[in-house]
Amino acid sequence: MVDESEPKNSLRRNEGYADLRELIERFESMGEIEHVDGADWNLEVAAIAETVAAKAPGRAPALIFDNIKGYPKGFRIMAGGANGLKRLAVVMDLPEPETEMELVSAMRQRMRKDFQPISPIEVNSGPVMENIDRGDDIDMWKFPVPFVHELDGGRYIGTDDLVIMRDPDSGWVNCGTYRTMVHDKNTVAVWMSPGKHGRLIAEKYKKRGEDCPVLISCGQDPLLFITAHQEIDPEVDELAYAGGQRGRAIDYIPSEVHKLPVPADSELVIEGTMKMDEMREEGPFGEFMGYYASNASELPVVNVERVYYRNEPILTLAVPSRPPENFTFARATVKSALIWDEMEKAGIPGVKGVWCHEAGAGRLFNVVAIEQLYPGHASQAAMVATNCHAGNYAGRWVVVVDQDIDPSNIFDVIWAMSTRCDPPEDVQFIKRAWSTPLDPLLREPPWQNNRGIIDACRPYGWKDEFPKVAESSPELKKQIQKKWPYLYK
Ligand SMILES: Cc1cc2nc3c(=O)[nH]c(=O)nc-3n(C[C@H](O)[C@H](O)[C@H](O)COP(=O)(O)O)c2cc1C
């Protein structure tokens, strides 16, 4: 754990990087990149990204695909950008950690002491403006848009993306990661789950009888992707949030048509208008819980009016699939820190760790470790972890364990559940929670699901008399390791 008395700003590694390309150079020097030459956008790119990430969750390299079949050299795809312990620390501007929990603690400490959003700054130009396609020049097939899984309904340019929209009432700008399918050379579709901020904004335009302006960034700094795919509170500008995380404002250029903020260092940004009354079929798409839970559906068409892109643009790719996925390590780590932060803000004392397991896609199986301080504490902690904004959408299980259990160690967690949890007493249910058509247990709207919360702590009433753990003491373990080091290499 990180020393909680650290002074302000001390946690920054202060190396910084200008954009995705400089970040890639940094990752290269760390030995964190593998190159793939000659793969096909049709299934091969995604299959490689999926299987390499799954081989070593949290430790697999990022991948850069070049010479993609049928596309010019230089039109690259990057997969799994920040989905590794060392790379995520660089992106979050935190010291290199040894373990997941160390990184979570460092993030949480920043949230607690050192975090202020920094508003994005308008600039006149930037690398993303190197090329601007308008009118007949627009052709989404110019780019190596991946076809991800065999049963998908189309090619998806937006997976590791940010969809940028402005609330028509308040002017608040939201960024969310929502999948974007290419219909044809100048139309795309964006799928947004009920209740997601982008969908609420689009519904407001529809209610006013207006179409919805939109930007879709399809290649960018992984920090922007992380910020866009986490549940950040409504009315918070994610570009400002990302600026706060890296300690420096994000530059943007107002877009030509709708004056939405184009991140100046993005690799490729689509500008368009979502025609709220013009529908076309989107999907199906293999999704993050590991299933094709929903069928194709009718979605508003987005007419593409501009494509802004760097020379030889790098698209970024996330592959939703059966977990572990090539983004779930980063999601699990950041979400764990956010839930911990929200629990603390809700007044829950004694939280010692939070981990959102990748087997639950970083959402569906979350574990909280606490030092039990009063009767009902474990139950309260579980309820808040389940219902806070960062932890609520599309969850299923929350397990609360004592502080001697590392929440990221599934072996320890199962041991606690097996030995400290009396199922009829210690398992509770929450009904009608916020879920999504992507949940394989749901067949029709409303998209609500049920949750289980498991108290796997020693029973509060007699925790001090609970049988002692049968294991050698830490001092004894240290002594024997010193004496016979070769046994413990
Ligand atoms: C790779 C990836 C793809 C995602 N695709 C979608 C999607 O297609 N639709 C959706 O509603 N949420 C999707 N999400 C989840 C949202 O990005 C997430 O819930 C986020 O909080 C949305 O932003 P918002 O809170 O501003 O609505 C995706 C997340 C990831 C990591």
The ligand as a MOL file (V3000), in Angstrom:
LIG
                    3D

  0  0  0     0  0            999 V3000
M  V30 BEGIN CTAB
M  V30 COUNTS 31 33 0 0 0
M  V30 BEGIN ATOM
M  V30 1 C -14.1510 -1.2820 -25.5010 0
M  V30 2 C -15.4060 -0.6930 -24.9500 0
M  V30 3 C -16.5230 -0.5940 -25.7490 0
M  V30 4 C -17.7010 -0.0650 -25.2450 0
M  V30 5 N -18.7830 0.0210 -26.0630 0
M  V30 6 C -19.9230 0.5490 -25.6120 0
M  V30 7 C -21.0490 0.6900 -26.4800 0
M  V30 8 O -21.0140 0.3170 -27.6490 0
M  V30 9 N -22.1740 1.2720 -25.9800 0
M  V30 10 C -22.2580 1.6770 -24.6640 0
M  V30 11 O -23.2930 2.1810 -24.2550 0
M  V30 12 N -21.2110 1.5370 -23.8200 0
M  V30 13 C -20.0500 1.0090 -24.2650 0
M  V30 14 N -18.9760 0.8920 -23.4290 0
M  V30 15 C -19.1080 1.3200 -22.0170 0
M  V30 16 C -19.1040 2.8280 -21.8960 0
M  V30 17 O -17.9960 3.3610 -22.5680 0
M  V30 18 C -19.0650 3.2710 -20.4540 0
M  V30 19 O -20.2350 2.8110 -19.8270 0
M  V30 20 C -18.9310 4.7700 -20.2800 0
M  V30 21 O -19.1670 5.1010 -18.9440 0
M  V30 22 C -19.8680 5.5410 -21.1730 0
M  V30 23 O -19.7180 6.9230 -20.9930 0
M  V30 24 P -20.8460 7.7620 -20.2460 0
M  V30 25 O -20.7690 7.3350 -18.7970 0
M  V30 26 O -20.4170 9.1730 -20.4500 0
M  V30 27 O -22.1320 7.3990 -20.8700 0
M  V30 28 C -17.7680 0.3900 -23.9090 0
M  V30 29 C -16.6300 0.3030 -23.1030 0
M  V30 30 C -15.4660 -0.2290 -23.6170 0
M  V30 31 C -14.2520 -0.3180 -22.7350 0
M  V30 END ATOM
M  V30 BEGIN BOND
M  V30 1 1 1 2
M  V30 2 1 2 3
M  V30 3 2 2 30
M  V30 4 2 3 4
M  V30 5 1 4 5
M  V30 6 1 4 28
M  V30 7 2 5 6
M  V30 8 1 6 7
M  V30 9 1 6 13
M  V30 10 2 7 8
M  V30 11 1 7 9
M  V30 12 1 9 10
M  V30 13 2 10 11
M  V30 14 1 10 12
M  V30 15 2 12 13
M  V30 16 1 13 14
M  V30 17 1 14 15
M  V30 18 1 14 28
M  V30 19 1 15 16
M  V30 20 1 16 17
M  V30 21 1 16 18
M  V30 22 1 18 19
M  V30 23 1 18 20
M  V30 24 1 20 21
M  V30 25 1 20 22
M  V30 26 1 22 23
M  V30 27 1 23 24
M  V30 28 2 24 25
M  V30 29 1 24 26
M  V30 30 1 24 27
M  V30 31 2 28 29
M  V30 32 1 29 30
M  V30 33 1 30 31
M  V30 END BOND
M  V30 END CTAB
M  END
